[in-house]
C-alpha cells in the first residue's frame, strides 16, 4: 500500500509542478489581461451582486439566491483545505508557502470569474430553479458532449466520493485528537466508527432534501463557523501582536528563497503554496461553477463576480487566519501534521478549550464541505442522466463514503484528491481557454449597463450570435425584478 501511495504522490507532484500550475498561471494571466483585471477593478460590484433578489421559481418556491450559491461554494471551499491543507503547506514548504498562496488567489480570481460567468450563461432551467456547470458549457458552448460527460464523471468521483472521504476523515481525526486530550490516553477504537455513523446520518438527512435544502443549510452554517474561526484567529494575533512583523518578514523572505528552509527551498514553498491554495479556493478547478449556475440573477456576470469574491474570502481571509495561527506557534517544518498542527497551535495560544472549539469548527466546515461536494456531484449526475433512481443511488453512495472515510486512512485519500483534482482542472481549463471571449463580452455588456445607471439585465438576444444558450429569455427572467430602463 505504501508503494501505491508513493506512486500516486509522485504522479500528482509531476502533474501539478509541470503541467497544471503553469497552465493555470498562463491562462489566469490571459483572463486578467483580457478582462481588464476584473478581479481587482470590480470589487464593489461583487458586494452589490451578493444582494441580488432571486424572485420566485416556476413552482412558486424561492430559487437559490446569489448569496446561497456563494454559501454552497464556500461550504465546499472552506473545509480541510483551510485548516489541514494550509497547515500542511506551511509544514512542508515553510512560511513562504503563504505568500504564494496569496499571490495565486489574486491571480486566479480571473479564472473564477470566467468559469462562473460561463456557467450562468449556459445553465438550464427547471421548475425549482437552475442547474449547470462546466459540463453544460462544454456541451452547449463548445458543442462537445464527450468533453462534458468526461468532466461530469471526473467531478462526481472527485467531489462526490474522494473529497467527501477527505472531509469525513478529517472530522474523525479531529474528534479523536480532542478525545485524547481530554482523557489523557489514546483515543478509543470505537470513536472513528461512531463519528462515521453520526456523520453519515446527518449527511443523509440534508442531501436527500435536494439542492434547496443543501443551499439553506450552507447559508446558515457557513457564516457562523467562519465568524467563530476568524474570532479565534484574531485572538491569537492579538495575543502575539508583537510577533506579527517578524512573521510577515518570514513569509516574504522565505517566499523568494532569501533564507534556506528545511523543506527544500524556494521550489517547495511555491509548489505547496499554490497547490494547497488551489485545493482550498478551487478557482479554475471547475467545481464552484456548479453552484454559481444555480443562482437566479439578472445577469450572468453578477454571479461571476460573487464567486470571485468567494476566492478572496476563502484564501485571503480564512486561509490567512490558519496561516497566522500556525506561524505564531513556532511550528516544526517538514512534518506533515495536517489539522493536528492547527489544533496544537490554538491550544498553545488560547488553552485546551480552543482545541475542542476547533474540533467543532472542523466538524462544521468539513460537514458543509460534504454538502457542497454532494451538490456538485448531483448537478453532474443530472447532466449525465435524468433518472431519479440514479440520483438516489448517488446520494446513498455518498452516505456510505462518508462512513468509510471516517474509519479509513488519511494519507491515501489526500493523495487521490490531489491527483483527481489536477486532472479535472486540466479538462476545465481547456474549455475556459476556448470560451473566455464569451465571458469577456458579457462583462462588457454588464459594464455598459452599469455606466448607464442601470441594474444590469441580460437576455440572450443581446448576443444573438452566441449559440447554445438555453435560458435567458424574457420569460425566464420574469420572476426577477425588472430593470430600471431609460425612457
NORRA-V26248 format. One record per helix or strand. SS is the DSSP state (alpha for helix, beta for strand). FROM is the first residue (numbers start at 1). TO is the last residue. If there is no record, write none. Layout:
SS|FROM|TO + SS|FROM|TO
This chain:
alpha|2|34 + alpha|38|41 + alpha|43|49 + alpha|66|77 + alpha|80|93 + alpha|96|121 + beta|124|125 + beta|130|131 + alpha|134|140 + alpha|145|183 + alpha|190|207 + alpha|210|239 + alpha|241|255 + alpha|266|281 + alpha|288|292 + alpha|300|327 + alpha|339|350 + alpha|352|384 + alpha|388|407 + alpha|410|451 + alpha|460|463
